Amino acid sequence: MTLGPFYWLSAVTRVGGGDWGQFQTFGYMGGVAHAPGYPLIIGSINLATRVIRIGDPAHLANIVTASFATAAGITLFYTAWLITRSRLAASVATVVFATGYNIWAQATQAGHISVQTLLLFLVVLTLAAYDERPNPARLAAVAFATGLSFTNHGLSAFMLPATALVIATRRFAGITSPRTLLAAAAAGLIGLTPWLYILRGLLVPVPANRPETIERLSLGDVGHLVFGKPLEGVGESGAVESPFENGRLAILAEWPGFAHDVLREFGWFWIALVIIGWLVLARQRPRLAGWTAWTGLSTLWFALATPPFLDSDRYFSVVFALMAICLAAGIGAVLHRAPTLRAAWGPTQARHVAIAVGLVFLLATGLRLHQQLTGPPRINVMRLRENAAEQAEIGLRIVTNMEPGSVYFTNWTSSWYPRYARHVLGFDRDLRIETVNFWTMGIDRADTVLASGRRLYLQRSTPEYEQAFNLVKRAGVFYEVFPKA
Protein backbone atom coordinates (compact mmCIF):
# COMPACT_ATOMS: atom_id res chain seq x y z
CA MET A 1 0.00 0.00 0.00
CA THR A 2 3.02 2.30 0.15
CA LEU A 3 2.89 2.42 -3.65
CA GLY A 4 0.07 4.97 -3.48
CA PRO A 5 2.00 7.75 -1.69
CA PHE A 6 5.11 6.84 -3.70
CA TYR A 7 3.39 7.43 -7.04
CA TRP A 8 1.16 10.30 -5.88
CA LEU A 9 4.13 12.28 -4.60
CA SER A 10 5.98 11.58 -7.85
CA ALA A 11 3.13 12.88 -10.03
CA VAL A 12 4.09 15.84 -12.21
CA THR A 13 2.26 18.95 -11.05
CA ARG A 14 1.83 20.73 -14.41
CA VAL A 15 0.59 19.96 -17.90
CA GLY A 16 2.81 17.93 -20.23
CA GLY A 17 3.35 17.72 -23.97
CA GLY A 18 2.28 15.11 -26.51
CA ASP A 19 -0.13 12.41 -25.36
CA TRP A 20 0.27 13.52 -21.75
CA GLY A 21 -0.98 17.01 -22.49
CA GLN A 22 -3.73 15.70 -24.72
CA PHE A 23 -5.04 13.35 -22.03
CA GLN A 24 -4.88 16.08 -19.38
CA THR A 25 -6.63 18.66 -21.58
CA PHE A 26 -9.30 16.46 -23.13
CA GLY A 27 -9.81 14.61 -19.86
CA TYR A 28 -10.78 17.86 -18.19
CA MET A 29 -12.80 19.15 -21.16
CA GLY A 30 -14.58 15.88 -21.83
CA GLY A 31 -13.06 15.43 -25.27
CA VAL A 32 -11.97 12.23 -26.97
CA ALA A 33 -8.29 11.43 -27.49
CA HIS A 34 -6.74 10.20 -30.72
CA ALA A 35 -7.42 6.66 -31.89
CA PRO A 36 -8.32 4.34 -30.31
CA GLY A 37 -9.90 6.86 -27.92
CA TYR A 38 -8.62 5.52 -24.57
CA PRO A 39 -12.06 5.78 -22.92
CA LEU A 40 -11.03 4.32 -19.55
CA ILE A 41 -8.27 6.80 -18.72
CA ILE A 42 -9.92 9.82 -20.41
CA GLY A 43 -13.27 9.07 -18.74
CA SER A 44 -11.60 8.57 -15.36
CA ILE A 45 -9.79 11.90 -15.64
CA ASN A 46 -13.01 13.62 -16.69
CA LEU A 47 -14.87 12.17 -13.71
CA ALA A 48 -12.11 13.04 -11.24
CA THR A 49 -11.73 16.62 -12.46
CA ARG A 50 -15.50 17.13 -12.30
CA VAL A 51 -15.84 15.74 -8.76
CA ILE A 52 -12.62 17.17 -7.27
CA ARG A 53 -12.26 20.85 -8.10
CA ILE A 54 -9.14 21.55 -6.08
CA GLY A 55 -5.80 22.50 -7.56
CA ASP A 56 -4.55 22.27 -11.13
CA PRO A 57 -6.63 19.83 -13.25
CA ALA A 58 -3.42 18.62 -14.94
CA HIS A 59 -1.96 17.66 -11.57
CA LEU A 60 -5.18 15.83 -10.69
CA ALA A 61 -5.09 14.00 -14.04
CA ASN A 62 -1.56 12.87 -13.25
CA ILE A 63 -2.69 11.63 -9.83
CA VAL A 64 -5.41 9.61 -11.58
CA THR A 65 -2.72 7.90 -13.65
CA ALA A 66 -0.61 7.41 -10.52
CA SER A 67 -3.63 5.68 -8.96
CA PHE A 68 -3.85 3.32 -11.93
CA ALA A 69 -0.14 2.60 -11.48
CA THR A 70 -0.75 1.89 -7.80
CA ALA A 71 -3.57 -0.51 -8.67
CA ALA A 72 -1.25 -2.18 -11.19
CA GLY A 73 1.37 -2.77 -8.49
CA ILE A 74 -1.20 -4.19 -6.07
CA THR A 75 -2.60 -6.48 -8.75
CA LEU A 76 0.92 -7.64 -9.63
CA PHE A 77 1.53 -8.49 -5.97
CA TYR A 78 -1.58 -10.67 -5.71
CA THR A 79 -0.86 -12.28 -9.08
CA ALA A 80 2.69 -13.09 -8.02
CA TRP A 81 1.50 -14.42 -4.66
CA LEU A 82 -1.10 -16.65 -6.36
CA ILE A 83 1.60 -18.10 -8.62
CA THR A 84 4.36 -18.50 -6.02
CA ARG A 85 2.52 -18.53 -2.65
CA SER A 86 5.43 -16.42 -1.40
CA ARG A 87 4.83 -12.90 -0.10
CA LEU A 88 8.55 -12.18 -0.28
CA ALA A 89 8.79 -13.16 -3.95
CA ALA A 90 5.66 -11.13 -4.73
CA SER A 91 6.97 -8.11 -2.85
CA VAL A 92 10.39 -8.10 -4.50
CA ALA A 93 8.92 -8.52 -8.00
CA THR A 94 6.44 -5.71 -7.34
CA VAL A 95 9.12 -3.32 -6.09
CA VAL A 96 11.43 -4.10 -9.03
CA PHE A 97 8.62 -3.47 -11.51
CA ALA A 98 7.03 -0.46 -9.81
CA THR A 99 10.32 1.44 -9.52
CA GLY A 100 11.41 0.57 -13.05
CA TYR A 101 13.05 3.28 -15.09
CA ASN A 102 10.28 3.59 -17.68
CA ILE A 103 7.36 2.33 -15.58
CA TRP A 104 7.91 4.88 -12.81
CA ALA A 105 8.30 7.76 -15.26
CA GLN A 106 5.13 6.80 -17.17
CA ALA A 107 3.18 6.75 -13.89
CA THR A 108 3.92 10.42 -13.22
CA GLN A 109 1.86 11.90 -16.07
CA ALA A 110 -1.53 11.15 -17.59
CA GLY A 111 -1.17 8.39 -20.14
CA HIS A 112 -2.16 4.88 -21.16
CA ILE A 113 0.94 2.93 -20.06
CA SER A 114 0.01 2.53 -16.39
CA VAL A 115 -3.55 1.64 -17.36
CA GLN A 116 -2.31 -0.99 -19.82
CA THR A 117 -0.11 -2.69 -17.22
CA LEU A 118 -3.01 -2.77 -14.74
CA LEU A 119 -5.31 -4.37 -17.32
CA LEU A 120 -2.62 -6.88 -18.26
CA PHE A 121 -2.13 -7.91 -14.63
CA LEU A 122 -5.90 -8.27 -14.18
CA VAL A 123 -6.07 -10.67 -17.13
CA VAL A 124 -3.10 -12.69 -15.82
CA LEU A 125 -4.57 -12.77 -12.31
CA THR A 126 -7.94 -14.06 -13.50
CA LEU A 127 -6.31 -16.56 -15.86
CA ALA A 128 -4.03 -17.89 -13.12
CA ALA A 129 -7.03 -18.32 -10.82
CA TYR A 130 -9.03 -19.99 -13.58
CA ASP A 131 -6.15 -22.31 -14.50
CA GLU A 132 -5.83 -23.32 -10.84
CA ARG A 133 -9.51 -24.16 -10.36
CA PRO A 134 -11.79 -23.57 -13.36
CA ASN A 135 -15.44 -22.78 -12.64
CA PRO A 136 -18.17 -20.50 -14.05
CA ALA A 137 -17.36 -17.59 -11.71
CA ARG A 138 -13.68 -17.59 -12.64
CA LEU A 139 -14.53 -17.88 -16.33
CA ALA A 140 -16.74 -14.80 -15.96
CA ALA A 141 -13.85 -13.01 -14.23
CA VAL A 142 -11.55 -13.78 -17.18
CA ALA A 143 -14.22 -12.47 -19.57
CA PHE A 144 -14.65 -9.28 -17.56
CA ALA A 145 -10.90 -8.61 -17.39
CA THR A 146 -10.56 -9.31 -21.11
CA GLY A 147 -13.40 -6.94 -21.96
CA LEU A 148 -11.98 -4.24 -19.72
CA SER A 149 -8.57 -4.64 -21.37
CA PHE A 150 -10.09 -3.34 -24.61
CA THR A 151 -10.96 0.03 -23.06
CA ASN A 152 -7.41 1.32 -23.29
CA HIS A 153 -5.31 0.26 -26.26
CA GLY A 154 -5.72 -2.20 -29.10
CA LEU A 155 -2.63 -4.15 -28.02
CA SER A 156 -5.02 -6.25 -25.94
CA ALA A 157 -6.03 -7.97 -29.17
CA PHE A 158 -2.82 -9.99 -28.94
CA MET A 159 -4.04 -11.60 -25.71
CA LEU A 160 -7.21 -13.04 -27.24
CA PRO A 161 -5.82 -16.13 -29.05
CA ALA A 162 -3.76 -17.18 -26.04
CA THR A 163 -6.65 -16.56 -23.62
CA ALA A 164 -9.01 -18.60 -25.78
CA LEU A 165 -6.45 -21.43 -25.91
CA VAL A 166 -6.09 -21.46 -22.11
CA ILE A 167 -9.86 -21.74 -21.68
CA ALA A 168 -10.23 -24.34 -24.43
CA THR A 169 -7.57 -26.57 -22.87
CA ARG A 170 -8.75 -26.09 -19.27
CA ARG A 171 -12.41 -26.96 -19.43
CA PHE A 172 -14.81 -27.83 -16.63
CA ALA A 173 -18.12 -29.61 -16.47
CA GLY A 174 -20.87 -27.39 -17.86
CA ILE A 175 -18.56 -24.90 -19.57
CA THR A 176 -20.67 -25.06 -22.74
CA SER A 177 -24.01 -24.67 -20.98
CA PRO A 178 -26.05 -21.64 -22.15
CA ARG A 179 -26.13 -20.20 -18.64
CA THR A 180 -22.35 -20.30 -18.27
CA LEU A 181 -21.74 -18.84 -21.73
CA LEU A 182 -24.35 -16.13 -21.19
CA ALA A 183 -22.77 -15.14 -17.87
CA ALA A 184 -19.32 -14.96 -19.46
CA ALA A 185 -20.64 -12.87 -22.36
CA ALA A 186 -22.41 -10.51 -19.96
CA ALA A 187 -19.22 -10.13 -17.90
CA GLY A 188 -17.26 -9.29 -21.04
CA LEU A 189 -19.82 -6.65 -22.05
CA ILE A 190 -19.72 -5.12 -18.57
CA GLY A 191 -15.96 -4.83 -18.96
CA LEU A 192 -16.51 -2.86 -22.18
CA THR A 193 -18.80 -0.26 -20.58
CA PRO A 194 -16.12 2.50 -20.37
CA TRP A 195 -16.61 2.80 -24.13
CA LEU A 196 -19.91 4.53 -23.34
CA TYR A 197 -17.77 7.57 -22.61
CA ILE A 198 -17.41 8.00 -26.38
CA LEU A 199 -21.11 8.99 -26.44
CA ARG A 200 -20.08 12.21 -24.75
CA GLY A 201 -18.05 13.09 -27.81
CA LEU A 202 -21.12 12.45 -29.96
CA LEU A 203 -23.40 14.66 -27.88
CA VAL A 204 -21.27 17.41 -26.34
CA PRO A 205 -19.49 19.92 -28.61
CA VAL A 206 -15.87 20.04 -27.50
CA PRO A 207 -12.67 19.97 -29.56
CA ALA A 208 -12.53 16.23 -30.24
CA ASN A 209 -9.23 15.90 -32.05
CA ARG A 210 -6.85 17.98 -34.05
CA PRO A 211 -7.56 20.30 -35.76
CA GLU A 212 -9.67 22.18 -33.26
CA THR A 213 -12.33 22.99 -35.83
CA ILE A 214 -13.73 19.47 -35.34
CA GLU A 215 -16.20 20.20 -32.56
CA ARG A 216 -18.34 17.09 -32.42
CA LEU A 217 -17.69 13.46 -33.31
CA SER A 218 -19.72 11.71 -36.00
CA LEU A 219 -20.53 8.02 -36.06
CA GLY A 220 -17.87 7.55 -38.73
CA ASP A 221 -15.31 9.18 -36.47
CA VAL A 222 -16.17 6.70 -33.72
CA GLY A 223 -15.34 3.88 -36.10
CA HIS A 224 -12.03 5.54 -36.87
CA LEU A 225 -11.29 5.78 -33.16
CA VAL A 226 -11.88 2.05 -32.72
CA PHE A 227 -9.98 0.84 -35.76
CA GLY A 228 -7.20 3.40 -35.70
CA LYS A 229 -7.88 5.34 -38.92
CA PRO A 230 -7.10 9.03 -38.30
CA LEU A 231 -9.86 11.61 -38.30
CA GLU A 232 -10.22 13.88 -41.31
CA GLY A 233 -7.83 16.80 -41.18
CA VAL A 234 -5.24 15.17 -38.95
CA GLY A 235 -2.12 16.85 -40.17
CA GLU A 236 1.07 15.05 -39.19
CA SER A 237 0.90 11.28 -38.72
CA GLY A 238 -1.16 9.27 -41.12
CA ALA A 239 -1.74 5.53 -41.13
CA VAL A 240 0.80 3.06 -39.81
CA GLU A 241 3.88 3.20 -41.98
CA SER A 242 5.55 0.24 -43.61
CA PRO A 243 7.39 -2.20 -41.33
CA PHE A 244 10.24 -2.16 -43.84
CA GLU A 245 13.01 0.40 -43.94
CA ASN A 246 15.38 0.40 -46.92
CA GLY A 247 14.36 -3.13 -47.81
CA ARG A 248 14.85 -4.67 -44.37
CA LEU A 249 12.63 -5.22 -41.40
CA ALA A 250 12.51 -2.26 -39.07
CA ILE A 251 12.63 -4.69 -36.16
CA LEU A 252 16.33 -5.22 -36.92
CA ALA A 253 16.99 -1.52 -36.50
CA GLU A 254 14.95 -1.24 -33.32
CA TRP A 255 16.24 -4.36 -31.58
CA PRO A 256 19.33 -2.71 -29.98
CA GLY A 257 17.08 -0.05 -28.46
CA PHE A 258 14.83 -2.69 -26.94
CA ALA A 259 17.79 -4.63 -25.53
CA HIS A 260 19.13 -1.43 -23.99
CA ASP A 261 15.74 -0.62 -22.42
CA VAL A 262 15.42 -4.12 -20.95
CA LEU A 263 18.88 -3.95 -19.39
CA ARG A 264 18.14 -0.50 -18.03
CA GLU A 265 14.77 -1.57 -16.64
CA PHE A 266 15.90 -4.79 -14.96
CA GLY A 267 19.64 -5.47 -15.13
CA TRP A 268 21.35 -8.84 -15.61
CA PHE A 269 20.69 -10.00 -12.05
CA TRP A 270 16.92 -9.72 -12.43
CA ILE A 271 16.92 -10.92 -16.05
CA ALA A 272 18.56 -14.19 -14.96
CA LEU A 273 15.74 -14.73 -12.46
CA VAL A 274 13.17 -13.81 -15.13
CA ILE A 275 14.50 -16.60 -17.37
CA ILE A 276 14.47 -19.06 -14.48
CA GLY A 277 10.95 -17.96 -13.63
CA TRP A 278 9.59 -18.56 -17.12
CA LEU A 279 11.12 -22.03 -17.15
CA VAL A 280 9.49 -22.72 -13.79
CA LEU A 281 6.14 -21.51 -15.17
CA ALA A 282 6.59 -23.71 -18.24
CA ARG A 283 6.97 -26.72 -15.96
CA GLN A 284 4.36 -25.90 -13.33
CA ARG A 285 1.83 -23.79 -15.26
CA PRO A 286 2.43 -24.47 -18.97
CA ARG A 287 -0.74 -22.69 -20.10
CA LEU A 288 0.19 -19.50 -18.28
CA ALA A 289 3.78 -19.72 -19.57
CA GLY A 290 2.49 -20.13 -23.12
CA TRP A 291 0.11 -17.18 -22.67
CA THR A 292 2.96 -15.03 -21.38
CA ALA A 293 5.30 -15.96 -24.23
CA TRP A 294 2.68 -15.39 -26.93
CA THR A 295 1.52 -12.03 -25.55
CA GLY A 296 5.06 -10.77 -25.01
CA LEU A 297 6.41 -11.83 -28.40
CA SER A 298 3.42 -10.57 -30.38
CA THR A 299 3.48 -7.22 -28.56
CA LEU A 300 7.21 -6.98 -29.10
CA TRP A 301 6.82 -7.65 -32.82
CA PHE A 302 4.13 -4.98 -33.08
CA ALA A 303 6.18 -2.43 -31.16
CA LEU A 304 9.41 -3.04 -33.08
CA ALA A 305 8.04 -3.58 -36.58
CA THR A 306 6.38 -0.15 -36.95
CA PRO A 307 8.65 2.30 -35.09
CA PRO A 308 8.10 5.43 -37.21
CA PHE A 309 4.51 5.74 -36.02
CA LEU A 310 4.31 4.08 -32.65
CA ASP A 311 7.08 5.30 -30.34
CA SER A 312 7.85 1.62 -29.86
CA ASP A 313 9.72 2.02 -26.58
CA ARG A 314 6.47 3.04 -24.85
CA TYR A 315 4.92 -0.34 -25.64
CA PHE A 316 7.80 -2.27 -24.12
CA SER A 317 5.98 -1.76 -20.80
CA VAL A 318 3.76 -4.74 -21.67
CA VAL A 319 6.87 -6.90 -22.01
CA PHE A 320 8.25 -5.46 -18.77
CA ALA A 321 5.01 -6.38 -16.98
CA LEU A 322 5.20 -9.97 -18.24
CA MET A 323 8.84 -10.13 -17.17
CA ALA A 324 7.79 -9.01 -13.66
CA ILE A 325 5.46 -12.01 -13.40
CA CYS A 326 8.26 -14.35 -14.50
CA LEU A 327 10.59 -12.62 -12.06
CA ALA A 328 8.24 -13.44 -9.20
CA ALA A 329 8.18 -17.09 -10.31
CA GLY A 330 11.98 -17.15 -10.46
CA ILE A 331 12.40 -15.64 -7.00
CA GLY A 332 9.77 -18.01 -5.64
CA ALA A 333 11.64 -21.00 -7.08
CA VAL A 334 14.92 -19.87 -5.50
CA LEU A 335 13.27 -19.33 -2.13
CA HIS A 336 11.58 -22.71 -2.36
CA ARG A 337 14.93 -24.41 -2.97
CA ALA A 338 16.81 -22.44 -0.28
CA PRO A 339 16.22 -24.87 2.64
CA THR A 340 17.35 -27.84 0.55
CA LEU A 341 20.48 -26.07 -0.63
CA ARG A 342 21.31 -24.94 2.90
CA ALA A 343 21.00 -28.49 4.19
CA ALA A 344 23.14 -29.87 1.36
CA TRP A 345 25.93 -27.31 1.63
CA GLY A 346 26.08 -26.88 5.37
CA PRO A 347 25.80 -23.65 7.35
CA THR A 348 29.20 -22.22 6.37
CA GLN A 349 28.85 -22.64 2.61
CA ALA A 350 25.22 -21.46 2.74
CA ARG A 351 26.30 -18.33 4.62
CA HIS A 352 28.96 -17.56 2.01
CA VAL A 353 26.47 -18.03 -0.83
CA ALA A 354 23.94 -15.79 0.93
CA ILE A 355 26.58 -13.05 1.35
CA ALA A 356 27.59 -13.31 -2.32
CA VAL A 357 23.98 -13.15 -3.50
CA GLY A 358 23.35 -10.21 -1.17
CA LEU A 359 26.33 -8.30 -2.61
CA VAL A 360 25.14 -8.95 -6.16
CA PHE A 361 21.67 -7.79 -5.13
CA LEU A 362 23.00 -4.56 -3.65
CA LEU A 363 25.17 -3.93 -6.71
CA ALA A 364 22.24 -4.49 -9.06
CA THR A 365 20.02 -2.23 -6.97
CA GLY A 366 22.64 0.52 -6.82
CA LEU A 367 23.25 0.48 -10.57
CA ARG A 368 19.52 0.52 -11.20
CA LEU A 369 18.94 3.45 -8.87
CA HIS A 370 21.82 5.35 -10.48
CA GLN A 371 20.32 4.95 -13.94
CA GLN A 372 16.87 5.84 -12.63
CA LEU A 373 18.06 9.26 -11.46
CA THR A 374 20.54 10.10 -14.22
CA GLY A 375 18.78 8.98 -17.39
CA PRO A 376 17.42 10.97 -20.35
CA PRO A 377 15.06 13.86 -19.52
CA ARG A 378 11.99 12.17 -20.98
CA ILE A 379 12.13 9.33 -18.45
CA ASN A 380 13.90 10.95 -15.51
CA VAL A 381 11.24 11.72 -12.91
CA MET A 382 12.88 14.85 -11.50
CA ARG A 383 13.61 16.24 -14.97
CA LEU A 384 10.04 15.50 -16.05
CA ARG A 385 8.68 17.67 -13.25
CA GLU A 386 11.10 20.49 -14.00
CA ASN A 387 10.48 20.38 -17.74
CA ALA A 388 6.69 20.36 -17.33
CA ALA A 389 6.83 23.40 -15.04
CA GLU A 390 9.07 25.28 -17.46
CA GLN A 391 7.04 24.45 -20.57
CA ALA A 392 3.71 25.14 -18.85
CA GLU A 393 4.91 28.64 -17.97
CA ILE A 394 6.01 29.18 -21.58
CA GLY A 395 2.59 28.04 -22.86
CA LEU A 396 0.87 30.41 -20.46
CA ARG A 397 3.17 33.25 -21.54
CA ILE A 398 2.36 32.58 -25.19
CA VAL A 399 -1.42 32.78 -24.89
CA THR A 400 -1.33 35.83 -22.61
CA ASN A 401 0.89 37.70 -25.09
CA MET A 402 -1.10 36.83 -28.22
CA GLU A 403 -3.52 39.36 -29.66
CA PRO A 404 -7.23 38.35 -29.42
CA GLY A 405 -8.33 36.41 -32.49
CA SER A 406 -4.78 35.57 -33.56
CA VAL A 407 -3.35 32.25 -34.80
CA TYR A 408 -0.46 30.23 -33.38
CA PHE A 409 1.38 27.63 -35.49
CA THR A 410 3.06 24.89 -33.43
CA ASN A 411 3.84 21.20 -33.71
CA TRP A 412 1.39 18.75 -32.16
CA THR A 413 3.59 17.66 -29.25
CA SER A 414 4.18 21.21 -27.99
CA SER A 415 0.67 22.44 -28.79
CA TRP A 416 -0.78 21.15 -25.53
CA TYR A 417 0.96 23.72 -23.35
CA PRO A 418 -0.87 26.69 -24.96
CA ARG A 419 -4.00 24.60 -25.62
CA TYR A 420 -4.21 23.78 -21.92
CA ALA A 421 -3.72 27.43 -20.99
CA ARG A 422 -6.43 28.41 -23.44
CA HIS A 423 -9.09 25.75 -22.78
CA VAL A 424 -8.51 24.81 -19.15
CA LEU A 425 -7.01 27.90 -17.56
CA GLY A 426 -9.42 30.17 -19.44
CA PHE A 427 -7.12 32.30 -21.61
CA ASP A 428 -9.33 31.90 -24.68
CA ARG A 429 -9.93 35.30 -26.37
CA ASP A 430 -10.88 33.57 -29.67
CA LEU A 431 -7.35 32.27 -30.18
CA ARG A 432 -6.61 29.58 -32.76
CA ILE A 433 -3.83 27.08 -32.05
CA GLU A 434 -3.10 25.06 -35.17
CA THR A 435 -0.77 22.07 -35.43
CA VAL A 436 1.72 22.10 -38.28
CA ASN A 437 4.83 20.22 -39.32
CA PHE A 438 7.71 21.14 -37.01
CA TRP A 439 10.22 21.60 -39.85
CA THR A 440 8.12 23.75 -42.18
CA MET A 441 6.01 25.53 -39.53
CA GLY A 442 3.08 25.61 -41.97
CA ILE A 443 4.64 28.21 -44.25
CA ASP A 444 2.27 27.23 -47.06
CA ARG A 445 -0.66 28.51 -44.94
CA ALA A 446 0.95 31.67 -43.63
CA ASP A 447 -0.25 33.97 -46.46
CA THR A 448 -3.83 32.74 -46.02
CA VAL A 449 -3.85 33.56 -42.31
CA LEU A 450 -2.32 37.01 -42.81
CA ALA A 451 -4.73 37.78 -45.65
CA SER A 452 -7.64 37.03 -43.31
CA GLY A 453 -6.56 39.91 -41.09
CA ARG A 454 -5.49 37.72 -38.17
CA ARG A 455 -2.10 38.03 -36.51
CA LEU A 456 0.13 35.00 -36.97
CA TYR A 457 2.60 33.60 -34.43
CA LEU A 458 5.11 30.76 -34.74
CA GLN A 459 6.59 28.29 -32.29
CA ARG A 460 9.98 28.63 -34.00
CA SER A 461 11.71 30.53 -36.76
CA THR A 462 12.83 28.84 -39.98
CA PRO A 463 15.09 30.04 -42.84
CA GLU A 464 12.12 29.91 -45.22
CA TYR A 465 10.06 32.20 -43.00
CA GLU A 466 12.97 34.59 -42.52
CA GLN A 467 13.38 34.84 -46.28
CA ALA A 468 9.68 35.40 -47.04
CA PHE A 469 8.52 37.38 -43.98
CA ASN A 470 9.68 39.67 -41.20
CA LEU A 471 9.77 37.89 -37.83
CA VAL A 472 9.66 39.60 -34.44
CA LYS A 473 10.31 37.67 -31.24
CA ARG A 474 7.58 38.03 -28.60
CA ALA A 475 7.86 37.35 -24.87
CA GLY A 476 11.26 35.83 -25.54
CA VAL A 477 9.79 32.50 -26.64
CA PHE A 478 7.79 32.77 -29.90
CA TYR A 479 7.64 34.80 -33.11
CA GLU A 480 5.13 37.10 -34.79
CA VAL A 481 4.98 37.06 -38.60
CA PHE A 482 4.70 40.26 -40.68
CA PRO A 483 4.63 40.62 -44.47
CA LYS A 484 7.77 42.12 -45.98
CA ALA A 485 7.36 45.77 -46.94
Beta strands, then each sheet from edge to edge (+ up, - down):
strand 1: 244-245
strand 2: 248-249
strand 3: 407-410
strand 4: 432-435
strand 5: 456-458
strand 6: 469-474
strand 7: 478-483
sheet 1: 1+ 2-
sheet 2: 4+ 3+ 5+ 7- 6+
end
